[in-house]
Amino acid sequence: MTCGNLKKIRNRSAQKNMLNEYRKINEIYYPKTKKERDNFINLKSGKIITKFQYKVYDLCSQIPEGYISTYKLLANALKSSPRAVGGSLRVNPFSPFIPCHRVIASNLFIGGFDGEWIVHQSRQSLSDNKKHEVFNSDKISRKRELLEKEGIFFDNNGWLKNSKRLFTDFHL
């Protein structure tokens, strides 16, 4: 089976089943050549992955384990906006191979994951009853778990504890 067969299947459910089978055999398939990338369908969005999204995924893949970066740093490297980067990562079909969990907000707040964004308050204004609400989200808790396994830690309010692990050396 080749992943190119996914493009020929119009039924999204059938595509998901086929991709799941492909992943079992080959881990996660990430198209690298122009030919592979042309018309590759993102199963999260049901749309063809754009050139910009591939640029975001390519840069994100440069963030090593044990480091984080920010939406703004990726956007600066691409001469784009943090929201455009976040929009691409929100529908990242190659996770965890493309480690979007390693991207946080530029103010070093944990931010979002898998399409869910946690709105933060300033560190000083976070009331006692709001503490720990940050990690009531299953998706954000999953992001935190992934990062903690890599040695990246956040306080209970979602703020990065150590900014020395910030990756900035992106290459286009």
C-alpha positions, 0 to 999 in steps of 0.5 A, spaced: 500 500 500 502 506 498 500 513 501 498 516 494 492 511 494 489 516 500 488 521 494 484 517 490 479 515 496 474 520 497 470 517 503 474 520 509 472 514 513 475 510 508 481 515 508 482 514 516 482 507 516 487 506 510 492 511 513 491 508 520 493 501 517 499 505 513 501 508 520 501 501 523 506 499 518 510 505 517 509 509 523 507 516 521 508 517 513 510 524 512 511 526 505 517 529 503 518 530 495 514 535 491 510 529 488 508 526 494 506 533 497 502 535 491 494 533 493 496 530 500 489 530 504 490 532 511 485 527 514 484 532 520 481 538 515 479 534 509 483 539 505 489 538 501 495 540 505 498 547 503 505 549 501 505 554 507 503 548 512 508 544 510 513 550 511 510 550 518 511 543 519 518 542 516 520 548 521 517 545 527 520 538 526 527 542 527 525 543 534 529 538 538 526 533 544 527 537 550 526 544 547 520 548 546 519 554 541 514 559 540 508 561 535 512 567 534 519 565 533 516 560 527 512 566 524 518 570 524 522 565 520 517 564 515 515 572 515 508 570 517 504 571 523 503 567 529 496 566 528 497 563 521 502 558 524 497 556 530 492 555 524 497 550 521 499 546 527 492 546 529 490 541 523 497 538 524 496 530 521 503 528 523 503 529 530 507 526 534 512 526 528 511 533 527 512 535 534 507 541 535 506 540 542 513 543 542 510 550 540 508 555 546 505 562 546 511 567 546 509 570 553 511 562 555 504 560 556 503 553 554 498 555 549 494 550 545 494 543 543 490 540 537 485 545 536 484 547 543 486 554 546 487 556 553 486 563 555 490 565 560 490 571 565 496 574 568 500 571 573 498 576 578 491 576 577 490 568 576 485 567 582 485 561 587 479 558 584 482 559 577 488 555 579 489 548 576 483 550 571 488 550 565 489 543 566 482 541 566 482 540 558 484 533 556 488 536 550 492 541 554 494 536 559 496 531 554 501 537 551 503 538 558 505 530 559 508 530 552 513 536 554 514 533 561 517 527 558 522 531 555 524 535 561 519 541 559 515 543 565 510 548 567 507 551 573 500 549 575 497 556 572 500 554 565 507 558 565 513 555 563 518 554 569 525 554 565 526 559 559 533 556 557 530 551 553 527 555 548 529 553 541 530 559 536 535 556 530 530 555 525 533 554 517 528 554 511 
